[in-house]
Amino acid sequence: MRILGIDPGSRVTGYGVIEVTGRLVKYVDSGCIRTGKGALPDRLKKIYLGVQEISQHHQPQEMAIEQVFMGRNADSALKLGQARAAAICAVFEEEVAVFEYAARQIKQALVGKGSADKTQVQHMVKILLKLQGDPQMDASDALAVALCHFHTEQTNQATRRGSV
């Protein structure tokens, strides 16, 4: 099974693809969709088309995406929400199942604490996927979302087996 992880952003959207076989996970691809400084609708179109192309190329069965975090700036949160929506809509044709995770949940799954910083997450992504170098920060975050989903599903399956 392939999982597409998305770290949404209105200017840079990170993506990461992993392949899962049983309990083994393998790195497939990662990178960033850079939208530039154009009007928001144009940037959303780039996100939509970029994620659609990645999905068609890698054919993931599931997509994991980071939830919107409401900080001090409501305008930024709204733009982030729109970027998330563009990414989610991009996989509808392929009928990819979509799962959402909070930033704290992702950090907890990878580092063991919800307050971990980006460099700690990047380091764990590198170790878990046995990467030679550090992936770009936004791509690393996207891979972290995919890994969080993998770990969450592993835990859910173990729990279901234990309760049957």
Secondary structure, 3 states (H helix, E strand, C coil): CEEEEEECCCCEEEEEEEEEECCEEEEEEEEEEECCCCCHHHHHHHHHHHHHHHHHHHCCCEEEEECCCCCCCHHHHHHHHHHHHHHHHCCCCCCCEEEEECHHHHHHHHHCCCCCCHHHHHHHHHHHCCCCCCCCHHHHHHHHHHHHHHHHHHHHHHHHHHHC
